[in-house]
Amino acid sequence: MANTTKLALEASLKELLRTKSIDRITINDLTEHCGISRMTFYYHFKDIYDLVEWACVEDGKRALQGKKTYDTWLEGIAQIFEAVLENKPFIMNVYHAVAHEKVEQYLYKLTYELIVNVVEEKCKGITIADGDKRFIADFYKYGFVGIMLDWIDKGMQEDYHKIVMMMGTALDGNIARSIENFKQK
């Protein structure tokens, strides 16, 4: 039941963002659109930005389902791009409003989760410090998110498939090489 209410609030927020900016949407707008009480909203979220963050995380989880391995990480990146594009009015509105950093935090968290799984998989049987693994995942996370933020900033006009293909070409074998380099230090 709780998740159903949260999903309904997410759907209402995304619908309202088609006609209003996030800073003009009130809790009252959401609850009326959704047909719930204000107290129900506050039972689940502390404010609209809490709902935004939850929606971003949930969308990301759905986008990455089953695509967190070395063999599928590029598909995972493509699915993140696809999820962002599918939610373009939502993302653009949040990105260009006061919650710009919310989109960045969401993308950093989502991308890190994907990359750290790949790093862990490639480290099987290799002795490397946990801090070094985190550094490698962070390094690639910032690169991926930087490219995605640039794409968002330019209005998501470029075909993301081309971007993902270029990322795959640029990174082919580099995570494994990074692990090897840290192993030898």
Residue pairs with C-beta under 8 A, 6 or more apart in sequence:
2 44
5 36
5 40
5 44
6 44
6 45
6 51
6 54
6 58
7 58
8 34
8 36
9 30
9 34
9 36
9 41
9 44
9 45
9 51
10 51
10 54
10 55
10 58
11 34
12 30
12 33
12 34
13 25
13 30
13 48
13 51
13 52
13 55
13 90
14 55
14 87
14 89
14 90
15 33
16 25
16 29
16 30
16 33
17 25
17 89
17 90
17 93
17 94
18 89
20 29
21 93
21 97
22 48
22 52
22 93
22 94
22 97
22 98
22 99
23 97
23 98
25 48
27 38
27 41
27 42
27 47
27 48
28 38
30 41
30 48
30 51
31 37
31 38
31 40
31 41
44 51
45 51
45 54
49 99
49 102
52 94
52 99
52 102
53 102
53 105
53 106
55 90
56 102
56 103
56 106
56 110
57 106
57 109
57 110
59 83
59 87
60 80
60 83
60 106
60 109
60 110
62 83
63 76
63 79
63 80
63 82
63 83
63 110
64 76
64 79
64 80
64 110
64 113
64 114
66 72
67 73
67 75
67 76
67 79
67 114
68 76
68 113
68 114
68 117
68 118
69 117
69 118
69 121
70 118
70 121
70 122
70 175
73 114
73 115
73 117
73 118
74 164
74 167
74 168
76 114
77 111
77 114
77 144
77 164
77 167
78 160
78 161
78 164
80 107
80 110
80 111
80 114
80 148
81 148
81 151
81 160
81 163
81 164
82 160
84 91
84 148
84 152
84 156
85 156
85 160
88 156
91 103
91 152
92 152
92 155
92 156
94 100
94 102
94 103
95 103
95 152
95 153
103 149
103 152
104 145
104 149
107 145
107 148
107 149
108 141
108 142
108 145
111 141
111 144
111 145
111 148
112 137
112 138
112 141
115 136
115 137
115 140
115 141
115 144
115 175
116 133
116 134
116 137
118 175
119 133
119 136
119 137
119 175
119 179
120 133
122 175
122 176
122 179
123 133
123 179
126 179
126 183
127 183
128 179
128 182
128 183
129 182
132 182
132 185
133 179
135 182
136 175
136 178
136 179
136 182
139 178
140 171
140 175
144 167
147 163
147 167
151 158
151 160
151 163
